[in-house]
Amino acid sequence: MNIIELLLKELNEETEKTRQMLERVPNDRYDWQPHVKSMTIRRLATHIADLPNWIALTLTTNELDFAAADWKEEIINNTGELLDCFNRSVQNGKAHLENATEKELEKGWTMRSGEQIYLQATKYEFIRMTFGQMIHHRAQMGVFLRLLNIPIPGPYGPSADEMELAMQA
């Protein structure tokens, strides 16, 4: 497999696991947050749903400057909207990745806010970081849902909730 095929394989695997987590977000808890320094479920879920769009952003630009950009995530109010946003984001990221070349992945990409540079990496490295962000924030969502006593799916094998159900069967 070449690098793009490997990235597409990983994108497909991680988005399915992420979708399973996002499906669990309860409509009546979108404004809940476990701590004042934590995001609300709405903010966290919206960010997770938008992350695959960052693949397209990376492949079609050389940088994101938060001070100058008009980058805004959708306003999400329920899980139906959340899943719709996520599905569109995945389609967008996947389509751009399918049309990319390995040569494009070698080019540099920068994330900044004005003069403050947060990250400079190759486009490949930033796409991989985007996958890492999806996994990281999906795990955060798992903690949020666990604190609300909502059973969570296991991404790489059964979760404790799924094991408990299997033992009861």
Buried (B, 14 or more C-beta within 10 A) or exposed (E): EEBBEEBBEBBEEBBEBBBBBBEBBEEEBBEBBBEEEBBBBBBBBBBBBBBBBBBBBBBEEEBBBEEEEEEEBBEBEBBEBBBBBBBBBBBBBBEBBEEBEEEBBEEEBBBBEEEEEEEEBBBBBBBBBBBEBBBEBBEBBBEBBBEBEBEBBBBEEEBEBBEEEEEEE
